[in-house]
Amino acid sequence: MADASSTRAASLGATRAGDELALMEDDRPIGVFDSGLGGLTVARSIATALPHESIYYVGDTKRCPYGTRTEDEVRSFALQAGRWLEAHDVKIMVIACNTATAAALTVAQQTLAIPVIGVIAPGARAAINTTRTRTVGVLATPLTVRTGAYTRAIHNLDASVEVYGCPAPSFVEIVERELATGAHLQERWLEDGDIFDTPQVRAEVARTLTPITETNVDTVVLGCTHFPLLARPIRAALGAGVRVVSSAEETTRELTDILSRRGQLAGEQTVPQHRFATTSDNIAEFAAAGSFIFGRPLRSIEHVGIDELERLAR
């Protein structure tokens, strides 16, 4: 029969083991930031791959698009959102906006107290893993192309790959405008499949992609989280021989790896909470369009004022 001291030791050991197990779980939300609605493609990937994780999404819809702004502006906006998410006790921040990643990832990692990851390095990996001819096109906002962030990220993985940047200044506005019309709520959406695949959009996409279609690229990375919503007209313009990749799934894999290594994955008993915030003055419009992209209803949405975000940066 075990004596009292051995029983106490066993009990203490079990308690410590339980404490260590508890420390290996973290049910705080994952913060996801985007310039508007496009980052919900990343949030959707996260929610699908990590069903126990809570998500706190903030979309700076009122100041969208970011792609035609200056780097200083975008950097400031990203830090404001980062501080806002930090104040709401997220365990990590995902900058789902490619433009904000290009302009602000490094300074956000240096400034914020939480880990921060972006979507460009994962997108670069996806492109490298897909190309067979070592020729990659990057379709992105003008600012993302101008920074050369994708070229650097791709060359960090394989310096022999040729990279062709192609700015698409109108694509974000096309997506946001079409979503704002509410056409995706009509019954025909369920039947037809793609509200963005119209003759007008195809013509604009084909014109924009000319710098890429005149090259011999075999892979094009969608360097903006809005662009997967234009995947059908983009693929039509590129032709069947060109593969199209986006960064959402690769970013989710990196996120999973980081949380696992840090012991910060949510426990399997956690009931996830998906919360959303937007700078838009039209919550109903954000809810309708966001539910379409996220793939499920956005049940918890709040408005965050620009003035509130700006105060956090002072």
For each residue, the residues with C-beta under 8 A, 3 or more apart:
1:
2: 6 7 10
3: 6 7
4: 7 8
5: 8 9
6: 2 3 9 10
7: 2 3 4 10 11
8: 4 5 11 12
9: 5 6 12 13
10: 2 6 7 13 14
11: 7 8 14 15
12: 8 9 15 16
13: 9 10 16 17
14: 10 11 17 18
15: 11 12 18 19
16: 12 13 19 20
17: 13 14 20 21
18: 14 15 21 22
19: 15 16 22 23
20: 16 17 23 24
21: 17 18 24 25
22: 18 19 25
23: 19 20 263
24: 20 21 263 265
25: 21 22 263 264 265 266 267 270
26: 91 259 263 264 265 266
27: 54 266 267 270
28: 54 89 90 91 264
29: 53 54 55 56 88 89 90 91 273 275
30: 46 50 53 54 55 56 90 91 92 94 255 259
31: 55 56 57 58 82 85 86 88 90 91 92 93 94 114
32: 39 42 43 46 55 56 57 58 93 94 96
33: 39 57 58 59 60 78 81 82 85 93 94 95 96 97 100
34: 37 38 39 40 42 57 58 59 60 95 96 97 100 225
35: 38 39 59 60 61 63 64 65 66 77 97 99 100 172
36: 39 59 60 61 64 65 172 176 226
37: 34 40 59 61 64 175 176 179 226 286 289 290 293
38: 34 35 41 96 97 172 175 224 225 226 227 229 293
39: 32 33 34 35 36 42 43 57 59 96 97 225
40: 34 37 43 44 57 59 225 290 293 294
41: 38 44 45 96 225 226 228 229 246 248 293
42: 32 34 39 45 46 94 96 119 225 247 248 251 252
43: 32 39 40 46 47 55 57 96 274 294
44: 40 41 47 48 248 293 294 295
45: 41 42 48 49 248 249 251 252
46: 30 32 42 43 49 50 53 55 94 252 255
47: 43 44 50 51 53 55 272 274 294 296
48: 44 45 51 295
49: 45 46 249 252 253 256
50: 30 46 47 53 252 255 256 265 266
51: 47 48 272
52: 265 266 267 268 270 272
53: 29 30 46 47 50 265 266 270 272
54: 27 28 29 30 266 270 272 273 274 275
55: 29 30 31 32 43 46 47 272 273 274 275
56: 29 30 31 32 85 88 90 275 276 277
57: 31 32 33 34 39 40 43 274 275 276 277
58: 31 32 33 34 81 84 85 276 277 278 304
59: 33 34 35 36 37 39 40 64 276 277 278 279 280 286 290
60: 33 34 35 36 63 64 66 77 81 278 279 309
61: 35 36 37 64 176 278 279 280 286
62: 278 279 280 281 306
63: 35 60 66 69 77 279 306
64: 35 36 37 59 60 61 172 176
65: 35 36 68 69 141 172 173 176
66: 35 60 63 69 73 74 77 97 99 100 141 143
67: 99 140 141 142 143 144 169 172 224
68: 65 141 142 143 169
69: 63 65 66 73 74 143
70: 73 74 143
71: 74 75 103 143 147
72: 75 76
73: 66 69 70 76 77
74: 66 69 70 71 77 78 99 100 103 104 143
75: 71 72 78 79 103 104 107
76: 72 73 79 80 313
77: 35 60 63 66 73 74 80 81 100 104 309
78: 33 74 75 81 82 95 97 100 103 104 108
79: 75 76 82 83 104 107 108 111 112 313
80: 76 77 83 84 309 310 312 313
81: 33 58 60 77 78 84 85 309
82: 31 33 78 79 85 86 93 108 111 112 114 116
83: 79 80 86 87 112 312 313
84: 58 80 81 87 88 277 304 308 309 312
85: 31 33 56 58 81 82 88 90 93 114
86: 31 82 83 89 90 93 112 113 114
87: 83 84 312
88: 29 31 56 84 85
89: 28 29 86
90: 28 29 30 31 56 85 86 93 114
91: 26 28 29 30 31 114 115 259 264
92: 30 31 114 115 116 117 255 258 259 264
93: 31 32 33 82 85 86 90 108 112 114 115 116 117
94: 30 31 32 33 42 46 116 117 118 119 251 255
95: 33 34 78 100 101 104 105 108 116 117 118 119
96: 32 33 34 38 39 41 42 43 119 225 251
97: 33 34 35 38 39 66 78 100 101 119 224 225
98: 101 102 118 119 120 123 140 141 144 223 224 225 247
99: 35 66 67 74 102 103 140 141 143 144 224
100: 33 34 35 66 74 77 78 95 97 103 104 105 118
101: 95 97 98 104 105 118 119 120 149
102: 98 99 105 120 143 144 147 149 150
103: 71 74 75 78 99 100 143 147
104: 74 75 77 78 79 95 100 101 107 108
105: 95 100 101 102 108 109 116 117 118 120
106: 109 110
107: 75 79 104 110 111
108: 78 79 82 93 95 104 105 111 112 116
109: 105 106 112 115 116
110: 106 107
111: 79 82 107 108
112: 79 82 83 86 93 108 109 116
113: 86
114: 31 82 85 86 90 91 92 93
115: 91 92 93 109 258 262
116: 82 92 93 94 95 105 108 109 112
117: 92 93 94 95 105 121 251 254 255 258
118: 94 95 98 100 101 105 121 251
119: 42 94 95 96 97 98 101 122 123 225 247 248 251
120: 98 101 102 105 123 124 144 149 150 153 223 247
121: 117 118 124 125 153 254
122: 119 125 126 247 250 251 253 254
123: 98 119 120 126 127 150 153 221 222 223 245 246 247 250 251
124: 120 121 127 128 150 153 154 156 157 221
125: 121 122 128 129 157 250
126: 122 123 129 130 221 245 246 247 249 250
127: 123 124 130 131 136 138 154 161 219 221 245
128: 124 125 131 136 154 157 158 161
129: 125 126
130: 126 127 219 243 245
131: 127 128 134 135 136 161 218 219 243
132: 218 219
133: 216 217 218
134: 131 158 160 161 162
135: 131 161 162 164 215 216 217 218 219
136: 127 128 131 154 161 162 163 164 217 219 220 221
137: 163 164 165 166 212 215 217 219 220 221 242
138: 127 144 145 150 151 163 164 165 166 220 221 223
139: 166 168 209 212 220 221 222 223 224 227 234
140: 67 98 99 144 145 150 165 166 167 168 223 224
141: 65 66 67 68 98 99 144 145 167 168 169 171 172 223 224
142: 67 68 145 146 167 169
143: 66 67 68 69 70 71 74 99 102 103 146 147
144: 67 98 99 102 120 138 140 141 147 149 150 223 224
145: 138 140 141 142 148 150 165 166 167 223
146: 142 143 167
147: 71 102 103 143 144
148: 145 151 152 165
149: 101 102 120 144 152 153
150: 102 120 123 124 138 140 144 145 153 154 163 165 221 223
151: 138 148 154 155 163 165
152: 148 149 155 156
153: 120 121 123 124 149 150 156 157
154: 124 127 128 136 150 151 157 158 161 163
155: 151 152 158 159 161 163
156: 124 152 153 159
157: 124 125 128 153 154 161
158: 128 134 154 155 161
159: 155 156
160: 134
161: 127 128 131 134 135 136 154 155 157 158
162: 134 135 136 217
163: 136 137 138 150 151 154 155
164: 135 136 137 138 211 212 215 217
165: 137 138 140 145 148 150 151
166: 137 138 139 140 145 208 209 211 212
167: 140 141 142 145 146
168: 139 140 141 171 208 209 224 227
169: 67 68 141 142
170: 173 174 204 208
171: 141 168 174 175 205 208 224 226 227 230
172: 35 36 38 64 65 67 141 175 176 224 226
173: 65 170 176 177
174: 170 171 177 178 196 201 204 230
175: 37 38 171 172 178 179 196 226 227 229 230
176: 36 37 61 64 65 172 173 179 180 226
177: 173 174 180 181
178: 174 175 181 183 184 195 196
179: 37 175 176 184 288 289 292 293
180: 176 177 285 289
181: 177 178
182: 185 186 285 288
183: 178 186 189 195
184: 178 179 189 195 288 289 292
185: 182 189 288 292
186: 182 183 189
187: 190 191
188: 191 192
189: 183 184 185 186 192 193 195
190: 187
191: 187 188
192: 188 189 195
193: 189 197
194: 197 232
195: 178 183 184 189 192 198
196: 174 175 178 201 229 230 232 233
197: 193 194 201 202 232 233 236
198: 195 201 202
199: 202 203
200: 203 204
201: 174 196 197 198 204 205 230 233
202: 197 198 199 205 206 233 236 237
203: 199 200 206 207
204: 170 174 200 201 207 208
205: 171 201 202 208 209 230 233 234 236 237
206: 202 203 209 210 213 233 236 237
207: 203 204 210
208: 166 168 170 171 204 205
209: 139 166 168 205 206 212 213 234 237 238
210: 206 207 213 214
211: 164 166 214 215
212: 137 139 164 166 209 215 217 220 238
213: 206 209 210 237 238 239
214: 210 211
215: 135 137 164 211 212
216: 133 135
217: 133 135 136 137 162 164 212 220 242
218: 131 132 133 135 241 242 243
219: 127 130 131 132 135 136 137 242 243 244 245
220: 136 137 138 139 212 217 234 238 242 243 244 245
221: 123 124 126 127 136 137 138 139 150 244 245 246 247
222: 123 139 227 228 231 234 244 245 246 247
223: 98 120 123 138 139 140 141 144 145 150 227 247
224: 38 67 97 98 99 139 140 141 144 168 171 172 227
225: 34 38 39 40 41 42 96 97 98 119 228 246 247 248
226: 36 37 38 41 171 172 175 176 229 230
227: 38 139 168 171 175 222 223 224 230 231 234 246
228: 41 222 225 231 246 248
229: 38 41 175 196 226 293
230: 171 174 175 196 201 205 226 227 233 234
231: 222 227 228 234 235 244 246
232: 194 196 197 235 236
233: 196 197 201 202 205 206 230 236 237
234: 139 205 209 220 222 227 230 231 237 238 244
235: 231 232 238 242 244
236: 197 202 205 206 232 233
237: 202 205 206 209 213 233 234
238: 209 212 213 220 234 235 242 244
239: 213 242
240:
241: 218
242: 137 217 218 219 220 235 238 239
243: 130 131 218 219 220
244: 219 220 221 222 231 234 235 238
245: 123 126 127 130 219 220 221 222
246: 41 123 126 221 222 225 227 228 231 249
247: 42 98 119 120 122 123 126 221 222 223 225 250 251
248: 41 42 44 45 119 225 228 251 252
249: 45 49 126 246 252 253
250: 122 123 125 126 247 253 254
251: 42 45 94 96 117 118 119 122 123 247 248 254 255
252: 42 45 46 49 50 248 249 255 256
253: 49 122 249 250 256 257
254: 117 121 122 250 251 257 258
255: 30 46 50 92 94 117 251 252 258 259
256: 49 50 252 253 259 260 265
257: 253 254 260 261
258: 92 115 117 254 255 261 262
259: 26 30 91 92 255 256 262 264 265
260: 256 257 263 264 265
261: 257 258
262: 115 258 259
263: 23 24 25 26 260
264: 25 26 28 91 92 259 260
265: 24 25 26 50 52 53 256 259 260
266: 25 26 27 50 52 53 54 270 272
267: 25 27 52 270
268: 52
269:
270: 25 27 52 53 54 266 267
271:
272: 47 51 52 53 54 55 266
273: 29 54 55 300
274: 43 47 54 55 57 294 296 298 299 300
275: 29 54 55 56 57 300 301 302
276: 56 57 58 59 286 290 298 300 301 302
277: 56 57 58 59 84 301 302 303 304
278: 58 59 60 61 62 283 286 301 302 303 304
279: 59 60 61 62 63 303 304 305 306 309
280: 59 61 62 283 285 286 303
281: 62 303
282: 285 286
283: 278 280 286 287 301 303
284: 287 288
285: 180 182 280 282 288 289
286: 37 59 61 276 278 280 282 283 289 290 298 301
287: 283 284 290 291 297 298 301
288: 179 182 184 185 284 285 291 292
289: 37 179 180 184 285 286 292 293
290: 37 40 59 276 286 287 293 294 298 301
291: 287 288 294 295 296 297 298
292: 179 184 185 288 289 295
293: 37 38 40 41 44 179 229 289 290
294: 40 43 44 47 274 290 291 298
295: 44 48 291 292
296: 47 274 291
297: 287 291
298: 274 276 286 287 290 291 294 301
299: 274
300: 273 274 275 276
301: 275 276 277 278 283 286 287 290 298
302: 275 276 277 278
303: 277 278 279 280 281 283
304: 58 84 277 278 279 308 309
305: 279 308 309
306: 62 63 279 309 310
307: 310 311
308: 84 304 305 311 312
309: 60 77 80 81 84 279 304 305 306 312 313
310: 80 306 307 313 314
311: 307 308 314
312: 80 83 84 87 308 309
313: 76 79 80 83 309 310
314: 310 311
